[in-house]
Amino acid sequence: MVTDPIADFLTRVRNAQMANHRIVEIPASNLKKRITEILYDKGYILKYKFEDDNKQGVIKIALKYDAATKVPAIRSLERVSRPGLRQYSKPADFARVKNEPLLKNLL
């Protein structure tokens, strides 16, 4: 049993990218579905699909890589606030996200 589903989600995506996989499958939950939708809306993943297997369900995520350099769109991925150590911040303290591949697509 996984005690931290968000960390499990991030670890599966991180490991799939390090192994240069195109698709990663993750056990579904409503929280993970929403995180997947946010990653897609922000341009970090290519596409996703929710599949129902009459149990928990599965999220299939197509990872996004740069066409020329094969560098993953997600450069780093880490869990800051964990169940054992909560980190609280004001919105003004958040760092700006550097998303160079998205900027290239907009220009």
N, CA, C and O atoms as a printed pandas DataFrame, in Angstrom:
     atom_number atom_name residue_name chain_id  residue_number  x_coord  y_coord  z_coord
0              1         N          MET        A               1    0.837   -1.182    0.000
1              2        CA          MET        A               1    0.000    0.000    0.000
2              3         C          MET        A               1    0.883    1.248    0.000
3              4         O          MET        A               1    1.853    1.335    0.754
4              5         N          VAL        A               2    0.545    2.188   -0.833
5              6        CA          VAL        A               2    1.306    3.422   -0.964
6              7         C          VAL        A               2    0.754    4.440    0.021
7              8         O          VAL        A               2   -0.450    4.699    0.042
8              9         N          THR        A               3    1.629    5.018    0.838
9             10        CA          THR        A               3    1.176    5.999    1.821
10            11         C          THR        A               3    1.182    7.417    1.266
11            12         O          THR        A               3    0.517    8.295    1.816
12            13         N          ASP        A               4    1.915    7.654    0.194
13            14        CA          ASP        A               4    1.980    8.988   -0.405
14            15         C          ASP        A               4    1.733    8.872   -1.910
15            16         O          ASP        A               4    2.682    8.703   -2.676
16            17         N          PRO        A               5    0.469    8.959   -2.346
17            18        CA          PRO        A               5    0.161    8.756   -3.759
18            19         C          PRO        A               5    0.762    9.812   -4.690
19            20         O          PRO        A               5    1.065    9.511   -5.844
20            21         N          ILE        A               6    0.936   11.029   -4.209
21            22        CA          ILE        A               6    1.527   12.076   -5.056
22            23         C          ILE        A               6    2.999   11.771   -5.321
23            24         O          ILE        A               6    3.463   11.894   -6.454
24            25         N          ALA        A               7    3.728   11.376   -4.292
25            26        CA          ALA        A               7    5.138   11.026   -4.467
26            27         C          ALA        A               7    5.275    9.819   -5.387
27            28         O          ALA        A               7    6.199    9.767   -6.199
28            29         N          ASP        A               8    4.375    8.854   -5.274
29            30        CA          ASP        A               8    4.384    7.686   -6.154
30            31         C          ASP        A               8    4.161    8.106   -7.603
31            32         O          ASP        A               8    4.853    7.626   -8.501
32            33         N          PHE        A               9    3.204    8.996   -7.836
33            34        CA          PHE        A               9    2.925    9.522   -9.171
34            35         C          PHE        A               9    4.167   10.190   -9.756
35            36         O          PHE        A               9    4.565    9.897  -10.884
36            37         N          LEU        A              10    4.776   11.087   -8.983
37            38        CA          LEU        A              10    5.952   11.817   -9.456
38            39         C          LEU        A              10    7.127   10.882   -9.716
39            40         O          LEU        A              10    7.863   11.063  -10.687
40            41         N          THR        A              11    7.307    9.887   -8.857
41            42        CA          THR        A              11    8.404    8.935   -9.019
42            43         C          THR        A              11    8.223    8.104  -10.280
43            44         O          THR        A              11    9.191    7.855  -10.999
44            45         N          ARG        A              12    7.012    7.676  -10.556
45            46        CA          ARG        A              12    6.763    6.891  -11.771
46            47         C          ARG        A              12    7.053    7.708  -13.028
47            48         O          ARG        A              12    7.639    7.193  -13.980
48            49         N          VAL        A              13    6.646    8.974  -13.035
49            50        CA          VAL        A              13    6.912    9.845  -14.189
50            51         C          VAL        A              13    8.415   10.092  -14.309
51            52         O          VAL        A              13    8.968   10.006  -15.405
52            53         N          ARG        A              14    9.072   10.394  -13.209
53            54        CA          ARG        A              14   10.521   10.659  -13.206
54            55         C          ARG        A              14   11.300    9.440  -13.699
55            56         O          ARG        A              14   12.205    9.575  -14.524
56            57         N          ASN        A              15   10.955    8.253  -13.200
57            58        CA          ASN        A              15   11.652    7.034  -13.611
58            59         C          ASN        A              15   11.416    6.712  -15.081
59            60         O          ASN        A              15   12.336    6.269  -15.768
60            61         N          ALA        A              16   10.215    6.925  -15.570
61            62        CA          ALA        A              16    9.916    6.671  -16.978
62            63         C          ALA        A              16   10.729    7.597  -17.883
63            64         O          ALA        A              16   11.223    7.173  -18.928
64            65         N          GLN        A              17   10.864    8.847  -17.483
65            66        CA          GLN        A              17   11.661    9.785  -18.279
66            67         C          GLN        A              17   13.135    9.421  -18.255
67            68         O          GLN        A              17   13.811    9.522  -19.279
68            69         N          MET        A              18   13.644    9.002  -17.110
69            70        CA          MET        A              18   15.059    8.626  -17.031
70            71         C          MET        A              18   15.343    7.397  -17.893
71            72         O          MET        A              18   16.464    7.227  -18.373
72            73         N          ALA        A              19   14.347    6.543  -18.094
73            74        CA          ALA        A              19   14.502    5.346  -18.929
74            75         C          ALA        A              19   14.090    5.626  -20.373
75            76         O          ALA        A              19   14.051    4.706  -21.190
76            77         N          ASN        A              20   13.784    6.875  -20.697
77            78        CA          ASN        A              20   13.358    7.303  -22.039
78            79         C          ASN        A              20   12.130    6.550  -22.546
79            80         O          ASN        A              20   12.040    6.236  -23.733
80            81         N          HIS        A              21   11.198    6.263  -21.663
81            82        CA          HIS        A              21    9.945    5.635  -22.069
82            83         C          HIS        A              21    9.035    6.681  -22.681
83            84         O          HIS        A              21    9.086    7.853  -22.307
84            85         N          ARG        A              22    8.219    6.269  -23.605
85            86        CA          ARG        A              22    7.260    7.171  -24.240
86            87         C          ARG        A              22    5.961    7.243  -23.448
87            88         O          ARG        A              22    5.321    8.293  -23.399
88            89         N          ILE        A              23    5.568    6.132  -22.828
89            90        CA          ILE        A              23    4.302    6.058  -22.106
90            91         C          ILE        A              23    4.553    5.491  -20.712
91            92         O          ILE        A              23    5.357    4.576  -20.538
92            93         N          VAL        A              24    3.858    6.042  -19.727
93            94        CA          VAL        A              24    3.917    5.535  -18.360
94            95         C          VAL        A              24    2.482    5.273  -17.902
95            96         O          VAL        A              24    1.582    6.071  -18.161
96            97         N          GLU        A              25    2.284    4.139  -17.217
97            98        CA          GLU        A              25    0.976    3.794  -16.669
98            99         C          GLU        A              25    1.004    3.971  -15.171
99           100         O          GLU        A              25    1.934    3.527  -14.497
100          101         N          ILE        A              26   -0.037    4.631  -14.648
101          102        CA          ILE        A              26   -0.117    4.939  -13.225
102          103         C          ILE        A              26   -1.494    4.539  -12.722
103          104         O          ILE        A              26   -2.490    4.810  -13.393
104          105         N          PRO        A              27   -1.578    3.898  -11.556
105          106        CA          PRO        A              27   -2.898    3.601  -10.986
106          107         C          PRO        A              27   -3.674    4.901  -10.761
107          108         O          PRO        A              27   -3.120    5.887  -10.276
108          109         N          ALA        A              28   -4.940    4.891  -11.112
109          110        CA          ALA        A              28   -5.726    6.119  -11.113
110          111         C          ALA        A              28   -6.330    6.435   -9.746
111          112         O          ALA        A              28   -6.632    5.548   -8.948
112          113         N          SER        A              29   -6.489    7.717   -9.515
113          114        CA          SER        A              29   -7.286    8.256   -8.413
114          115         C          SER        A              29   -7.731    9.643   -8.884
115          116         O          SER        A              29   -7.185   10.173   -9.852
116          117         N          ASN        A              30   -8.699   10.220   -8.221
117          118        CA          ASN        A              30   -9.163   11.540   -8.639
118          119         C          ASN        A              30   -8.067   12.591   -8.517
119          120         O          ASN        A              30   -7.967   13.481   -9.361
120          121         N          LEU        A              31   -7.248   12.498   -7.479
121          122        CA          LEU        A              31   -6.148   13.439   -7.293
122          123         C          LEU        A              31   -5.122   13.309   -8.415
123          124         O          LEU        A              31   -4.672   14.315   -8.966
124          125         N          LYS        A              32   -4.753   12.086   -8.753
125          126        CA          LYS        A              32   -3.774   11.859   -9.825
126          127         C          LYS        A              32   -4.335   12.280  -11.177
127          128         O          LYS        A              32   -3.592   12.773  -12.026
128          129         N          LYS        A              33   -5.631   12.094  -11.388
129          130        CA          LYS        A              33   -6.256   12.543  -12.638
130          131         C          LYS        A              33   -6.147   14.052  -12.764
131          132         O          LYS        A              33   -5.836   14.568  -13.838
132          133         N          ARG        A              34   -6.397   14.753  -11.689
133          134        CA          ARG        A              34   -6.326   16.217  -11.721
134          135         C          ARG        A              34   -4.889   16.702  -11.941
135          136         O          ARG        A              34   -4.665   17.653  -12.690
136          137         N          ILE        A              35   -3.920   16.056  -11.296
137          138        CA          ILE        A              35   -2.514   16.418  -11.505
138          139         C          ILE        A              35   -2.137   16.201  -12.968
139          140         O          ILE        A              35   -1.436   17.021  -13.562
140          141         N          THR        A              36   -2.601   15.096  -13.546
141          142        CA          THR        A              36   -2.337   14.795  -14.956
142          143         C          THR        A              36   -2.932   15.866  -15.857
143          144         O          THR        A              36   -2.282   16.308  -16.804
144          145         N          GLU        A              37   -4.151   16.286  -15.575
145          146        CA          GLU        A              37   -4.789   17.336  -16.379
146          147         C          GLU        A              37   -4.024   18.645  -16.293
147          148         O          GLU        A              37   -3.893   19.353  -17.291
148          149         N          ILE        A              38   -3.519   18.973  -15.117
149          150        CA          ILE        A              38   -2.742   20.211  -14.952
150          151         C          ILE        A              38   -1.435   20.126  -15.734
151          152         O          ILE        A              38   -1.051   21.087  -16.402
152          153         N          LEU        A              39   -0.741   18.977  -15.658
153          154        CA          LEU        A              39    0.501   18.808  -16.427
154          155         C          LEU        A              39    0.239   18.940  -17.928
155          156         O          LEU        A              39    1.054   19.507  -18.656
156          157         N          TYR        A              40   -0.891   18.419  -18.386
157          158        CA          TYR        A              40   -1.242   18.530  -19.803
158          159         C          TYR        A              40   -1.562   19.980  -20.174
159          160         O          TYR        A              40   -1.093   20.476  -21.199
160          161         N          ASP        A              41   -2.354   20.654  -19.349
161          162        CA          ASP        A              41   -2.713   22.051  -19.628
162          163         C          ASP        A              41   -1.496   22.965  -19.671
163          164         O          ASP        A              41   -1.461   23.925  -20.440
164          165         N          LYS        A              42   -0.502   22.666  -18.845
165          166        CA          LYS        A              42    0.714   23.478  -18.798
166          167         C          LYS        A              42    1.739   23.078  -19.865
167          168         O          LYS        A              42    2.769   23.738  -20.009
168          169         N          GLY        A              43    1.465   21.999  -20.615
169          170        CA          GLY        A              43    2.341   21.621  -21.715
170          171         C          GLY        A              43    3.497   20.706  -21.354
171          172         O          GLY        A              43    4.449   20.588  -22.125
172          173         N          TYR        A              44    3.436   20.059  -20.202
173          174        CA          TYR        A              44    4.540   19.194  -19.788
174          175         C          TYR        A              44    4.414   17.764  -20.294
175          176         O          TYR        A              44    5.408   17.040  -20.344
176          177         N          ILE        A              45    3.207   17.344  -20.671
177          178        CA          ILE        A              45    3.011   16.003  -21.222
178          179         C          ILE        A              45    2.317   16.116  -22.561
179          180         O          ILE        A              45    1.608   17.088  -22.823
180          181         N          LEU        A              46    2.521   15.117  -23.414
181          182        CA          LEU        A              46    1.972   15.137  -24.762
182          183         C          LEU        A              46    0.476   14.894  -24.766
183          184         O          LEU        A              46   -0.284   15.700  -25.304
184          185         N          LYS        A              47    0.042   13.782  -24.165
185          186        CA          LYS        A              47   -1.378   13.493  -23.998
186          187         C          LYS        A              47   -1.552   12.455  -22.908
187          188         O          LYS        A              47   -0.584   11.875  -22.416
188          189         N          TYR        A              48   -2.801   12.233  -22.543
189          190        CA          TYR        A              48   -3.107   11.283  -21.480
190          191         C          TYR        A              48   -4.435   10.606  -21.776
191          192         O          TYR        A              48   -5.232   11.077  -22.587
192          193         N          LYS        A              49   -4.650    9.486  -21.093
193          194        CA          LYS        A              49   -5.873    8.730  -21.298
194          195         C          LYS        A              49   -6.232    8.040  -19.990
195          196         O          LYS        A              49   -5.386    7.400  -19.367
196          197         N          PHE        A              50   -7.482    8.170  -19.577
197          198        CA          PHE        A              50   -7.969    7.487  -18.389
198          199         C          PHE        A              50   -8.662    6.208  -18.839
199          200         O          PHE        A              50   -9.594    6.254  -19.642
200          201         N          GLU        A              51   -8.210    5.068  -18.325
201          202        CA          GLU        A              51   -8.818    3.787  -18.678
202          203         C          GLU        A              51   -9.422    3.157  -17.437
203          204         O          GLU        A              51   -8.805    3.147  -16.372
204          205         N          ASP        A              52  -10.627    2.634  -17.578
205          206        CA          ASP        A              52  -11.301    1.968  -16.471
206          207         C          ASP        A              52  -11.139    0.467  -16.640
207          208         O          ASP        A              52  -11.502   -0.089  -17.677
208          209         N          ASP        A              53  -10.593   -0.194  -15.616
209          210        CA          ASP        A              53  -10.390   -1.638  -15.685
210          211         C          ASP        A              53  -11.270   -2.374  -14.670
211          212         O          ASP        A              53  -10.920   -3.460  -14.209
212          213         N          ASN        A              54  -12.411   -1.774  -14.330
213          214        CA          ASN        A              54  -13.369   -2.323  -13.359
214          215         C          ASN        A              54  -12.770   -2.475  -11.965
215          216         O          ASN        A              54  -13.319   -3.199  -11.134
216          217         N          LYS        A              55  -11.676   -1.817  -11.705
217          218        CA          LYS        A              55  -11.069   -1.777  -10.372
218          219         C          LYS        A              55  -10.749   -0.329  -10.074
219          220         O          LYS        A              55  -11.642    0.510   -9.963
220          221         N          GLN        A              56   -9.486   -0.052   -9.949
221          222        CA          GLN        A              56   -9.041    1.301   -9.632
222          223         C          GLN        A              56   -8.950    2.168  -10.887
223          224         O          GLN        A              56   -9.168    3.377  -10.813
224          225         N          GLY        A              57   -8.637    1.582  -12.013
225          226        CA          GLY        A              57   -8.423    2.337  -13.233
226          227         C          GLY        A              57   -6.946    2.637  -13.429
227          228         O          GLY        A              57   -6.131    2.470  -12.522
228          229         N          VAL        A              58   -6.624    3.084  -14.636
229          230        CA          VAL        A              58   -5.234    3.356  -15.001
230          231         C          VAL        A              58   -5.179    4.678  -15.753
231          232         O          VAL        A              58   -6.066    4.992  -16.547
232          233         N          ILE        A              59   -4.140    5.439  -15.497
233          234        CA          ILE        A              59   -3.860    6.653  -16.259
234          235         C          ILE        A              59   -2.668    6.338  -17.146
235          236         O          ILE        A              59   -1.611    5.944  -16.653
236          237         N          LYS        A              60   -2.834    6.510  -18.464
237          238        CA          LYS        A              60   -1.720    6.349  -19.402
238          239         C          LYS        A              60   -1.288    7.739  -19.836
239          240         O          LYS        A              60   -2.087    8.520  -20.352
240          241         N          ILE        A              61   -0.017    8.036  -19.618
241          242        CA          ILE        A              61    0.524    9.352  -19.936
242          243         C          ILE        A              61    1.586    9.209  -21.009
243          244         O          ILE        A              61    2.533    8.437  -20.852
244          245         N          ALA        A              62    1.432    9.954  -22.107
245          246        CA          ALA        A              62    2.450   10.024  -23.155
246          247         C          ALA        A              62    3.389   11.172  -22.794
247          248         O          ALA        A              62    2.991   12.336  -22.794
248          249         N          LEU        A              63    4.626   10.833  -22.491
249          250        CA          LEU        A              63    5.601   11.832  -22.065
250          251         C          LEU        A              63    6.073   12.662  -23.248
251          252         O          LEU        A              63    6.115   12.185  -24.382
252          253         N          LYS        A              64    6.426   13.900  -22.972
253          254        CA          LYS        A              64    6.819   14.844  -24.010
254          255         C          LYS        A              64    8.331   15.038  -23.996
255          256         O          LYS        A              64    8.928   15.287  -22.949
256          257         N          TYR        A              65    8.936   14.919  -25.170
257          258        CA          TYR        A              65   10.377   15.124  -25.333
258          259         C          TYR        A              65   10.604   16.135  -26.458
259          260         O          TYR        A              65    9.778   16.258  -27.363
260          261         N          ASP        A              66   11.721   16.854  -26.399
261          262        CA          ASP        A              66   12.096   17.761  -27.478
262          263         C          ASP        A              66   12.440   16.932  -28.715
263          264         O          ASP        A              66   13.166   15.944  -28.607
264          265         N          ALA        A              67   11.942   17.309  -29.862
265          266        CA          ALA        A              67   12.127   16.524  -31.082
266          267         C          ALA        A              67   13.598   16.431  -31.502
267          268         O          ALA        A              67   14.044   15.376  -31.953
268          269         N          ALA        A              68   14.343   17.514  -31.359
269          270        CA          ALA        A              68   15.724   17.528  -31.828
270          271         C          ALA        A              68   16.697   16.914  -30.815
271          272         O          ALA        A              68   17.542   16.096  -31.177
272          273         N          THR        A              69   16.574   17.310  -29.559
273          274        CA          THR        A              69   17.561   16.900  -28.561
274          275         C          THR        A              69   17.132   15.713  -27.706
275          276         O          THR        A              69   17.948   15.152  -26.975
276          277         N          LYS        A              70   15.870   15.325  -27.787
277          278        CA          LYS        A              70   15.310   14.217  -26.989
278          279         C          LYS        A              70   15.360   14.490  -25.481
279          280         O          LYS        A              70   15.350   13.557  -24.678
280          281         N          VAL        A              71   15.415   15.758  -25.104
281          282        CA          VAL        A              71   15.399   16.159  -23.698
282          283         C          VAL        A              71   13.946   16.177  -23.221
283          284         O          VAL        A              71   13.081   16.703  -23.920
284          285         N          PRO        A              72   13.662   15.610  -22.041
285          286        CA          PRO        A              72   12.278   15.608  -21.539
286          287         C          PRO        A              72   11.761   17.021  -21.284
287          288         O          PRO        A              72   12.529   17.911  -20.917
288          289         N          ALA        A              73   10.464   17.224  -21.478
289          290        CA          ALA        A              73    9.858   18.526  -21.220
290          291         C          ALA        A              73    9.890   18.855  -19.732
291          292         O          ALA        A              73   10.005   20.021  -19.353
292          293         N          ILE        A              74    9.791   17.836  -18.896
293          294        CA          ILE        A              74    9.889   18.032  -17.450
294          295         C          ILE        A              74   11.356   17.892  -17.072
295          296         O          ILE        A              74   11.904   16.790  -17.099
296          297         N          ARG        A              75   11.990   18.998  -16.720
297          298        CA          ARG        A              75   13.423   18.987  -16.429
298          299         C          ARG        A              75   13.726   18.427  -15.043
299          300         O          ARG        A              75   14.676   17.661  -14.880
300          301         N          SER        A              76   12.935   18.797  -14.052
301          302        CA          SER        A              76   13.111   18.261  -12.698
302          303         C          SER        A              76   11.736   18.116  -12.064
303          304         O          SER        A              76   10.799   18.848  -12.382
304          305         N          LEU        A              77   11.645   17.152  -11.159
305          306        CA          LEU        A              77   10.367   16.840  -10.544
306          307         C          LEU        A              77   10.639   16.385   -9.122
307          308         O          LEU        A              77   11.299   15.367   -8.912
308          309         N          GLU        A              78   10.135   17.130   -8.138
309          310        CA          GLU        A              78   10.361   16.742   -6.760
310          311         C          GLU        A              78    9.169   17.117   -5.899
311          312         O          GLU        A              78    8.438   18.063   -6.192
312          313         N          ARG        A              79    8.994   16.360   -4.841
313          314        CA          ARG        A              79    7.932   16.601   -3.871
314          315         C          ARG        A              79    8.524   17.387   -2.729
315          316         O          ARG        A              79    9.427   16.896   -2.050
316          317         N          VAL        A              80    8.044   18.592   -2.495
317          318        CA          VAL        A              80    8.593   19.433   -1.443
318          319         C          VAL        A              80    7.864   19.172   -0.126
319          320         O          VAL        A              80    8.496   18.861    0.884
320          321         N          SER        A              81    6.547   19.295   -0.134
321          322        CA          SER        A              81    5.769   19.069    1.079
322          323         C          SER        A              81    5.343   17.606    1.119
323          324         O          SER        A              81    4.696   17.118    0.193
324          325         N          ARG        A              82    5.711   16.904    2.200
325          326        CA          ARG        A              82    5.403   15.488    2.335
326          327         C          ARG        A              82    4.532   15.283    3.565
327          328         O          ARG        A              82    4.428   16.174    4.408
328          329         N          PRO        A              83    3.906   14.114    3.674
329          330        CA          PRO        A              83    3.083   13.868    4.859
330          331         C          PRO        A              83    3.860   13.995    6.173
331          332         O          PRO        A              83    3.296   14.428    7.178
332          333         N          GLY        A              84    5.131   13.630    6.179
333          334        CA          GLY        A              84    5.923   13.711    7.404
334          335         C          GLY        A              84    6.502   15.080    7.677
335          336         O          GLY        A              84    6.923   15.357    8.801
336          337         N          LEU        A              85    6.534   15.947    6.670
337          338        CA          LEU        A              85    7.119   17.272    6.823
338          339         C          LEU        A              85    6.398   18.239    5.888
339          340         O          LEU        A              85    6.760   18.371    4.719
340          341         N          ARG        A              86    5.393   18.903    6.403
341          342        CA          ARG        A              86    4.624   19.845    5.597
342          343         C          ARG        A              86    5.383   21.148    5.426
343          344         O          ARG        A              86    5.945   21.681    6.382
344          345         N          GLN        A              87    5.394   21.654    4.202
345          346        CA          GLN        A              87    6.027   22.925    3.880
346          347         C          GLN        A              87    4.933   23.875    3.407
347          348         O          GLN        A              87    4.239   23.582    2.433
348          349         N          TYR        A              88    4.774   24.994    4.076
349          350        CA          TYR        A              88    3.760   25.974    3.708
350          351         C          TYR        A              88    4.451   27.226    3.199
351          352         O          TYR        A              88    5.476   27.644    3.739
352          353         N          SER        A              89    3.883   27.829    2.148
353          354        CA          SER        A              89    4.465   29.030    1.565
354          355         C          SER        A              89    3.363   29.981    1.136
355          356         O          SER        A              89    2.226   29.577    0.890
356          357         N          LYS        A              90    3.720   31.236    1.052
357          358        CA          LYS        A              90    2.813   32.238    0.506
358          359         C          LYS        A              90    2.964   32.217   -1.011
359          360         O          LYS        A              90    4.043   31.887   -1.505
360          361         N          PRO        A              91    1.928   32.555   -1.760
361          362        CA          PRO        A              91    2.043   32.546   -3.231
362          363         C          PRO        A              91    3.191   33.400   -3.759
363          364         O          PRO        A              91    3.760   33.074   -4.801
364          365         N          ALA        A              92    3.540   34.462   -3.082
365          366        CA          ALA        A              92    4.629   35.327   -3.535
366          367         C          ALA        A              92    5.986   34.626   -3.449
367          368         O          ALA        A              92    6.936   35.042   -4.113
368          369         N          ASP        A              93    6.088   33.556   -2.630
369          370        CA          ASP        A              93    7.359   32.852   -2.449
370          371         C          ASP        A              93    7.638   31.829   -3.545
371          372         O          ASP        A              93    8.751   31.309   -3.627
372          373         N          PHE        A              94    6.656   31.531   -4.386
373          374        CA          PHE        A              94    6.836   30.508   -5.416
374          375         C          PHE        A              94    7.765   31.002   -6.515
375          376         O          PHE        A              94    7.681   32.151   -6.948
376          377         N          ALA        A              95    8.647   30.124   -6.956
377          378        CA          ALA        A              95    9.562   30.463   -8.045
378          379         C          ALA        A              95    8.824   30.402   -9.375
379          380         O          ALA        A              95    7.894   29.611   -9.532
380          381         N          ARG        A              96    9.220   31.211  -10.312
381          382        CA          ARG        A              96    8.632   31.184  -11.647
382          383         C          ARG        A              96    9.078   29.913  -12.352
383          384         O          ARG        A              96   10.216   29.473  -12.186
384          385         N          VAL        A              97    8.191   29.326  -13.134
385          386        CA          VAL        A              97    8.497   28.099  -13.863
386          387         C          VAL        A              97    9.171   28.465  -15.171
387          388         O          VAL        A              97    8.667   29.290  -15.932
388          389         N          LYS        A              98   10.313   27.848  -15.427
389          390        CA          LYS        A              98   11.016   28.055  -16.689
390          391         C          LYS        A              98   10.594   26.943  -17.630
391          392         O          LYS        A              98   10.906   25.774  -17.402
392          393         N          ASN        A              99    9.894   27.302  -18.673
393          394        CA          ASN        A              99    9.386   26.306  -19.601
394          395         C          ASN        A              99    9.803   26.688  -21.015
395          396         O          ASN        A              99    8.993   27.199  -21.789
396          397         N          GLU        A             100   11.037   26.445  -21.345
397          398        CA          GLU        A             100   11.594   26.836  -22.624
398          399         C          GLU        A             100   10.887   26.167  -23.817
399          400         O          GLU        A             100   10.641   26.844  -24.815
400          401         N          PRO        A             101   10.547   24.860  -23.756
401          402        CA          PRO        A             101    9.870   24.259  -24.912
402          403         C          PRO        A             101    8.545   24.934  -25.236
403          404         O          PRO        A             101    8.198   25.068  -26.409
404          405         N          LEU        A             102    7.802   25.359  -24.231
405          406        CA          LEU        A             102    6.537   26.038  -24.488
406          407         C          LEU        A             102    6.766   27.387  -25.143
407          408         O          LEU        A             102    6.015   27.786  -26.033
408          409         N          LEU        A             103    7.811   28.094  -24.703
409          410        CA          LEU        A             103    8.097   29.397  -25.292
410          411         C          LEU        A             103    8.463   29.258  -26.766
411          412         O          LEU        A             103    8.093   30.110  -27.573
412          413         N          LYS        A             104    9.180   28.202  -27.128
413          414        CA          LYS        A             104    9.543   27.980  -28.527
414          415         C          LYS        A             104    8.302   27.719  -29.367
415          416         O          LYS        A             104    8.227   28.161  -30.514
416          417         N          ASN        A             105    7.319   27.001  -28.805
417          418        CA          ASN        A             105    6.094   26.705  -29.535
418          419         C          ASN        A             105    5.235   27.938  -29.740
419          420         O          ASN        A             105    4.495   28.020  -30.720
420          421         N          LEU        A             106    5.323   28.916  -28.811
421          422        CA          LEU        A             106    4.518   30.113  -28.923
422          423         C          LEU        A             106    5.090   31.106  -29.928
423          424         O          LEU        A             106    4.345   31.902  -30.499
424          425         N          LEU        A             107    6.389   31.071  -30.148
425          426        CA          LEU        A             107    7.034   32.048  -31.040
426          427         C          LEU        A             107    6.940   31.672  -32.488
427          428         O          LEU        A             107    7.437   32.399  -33.349
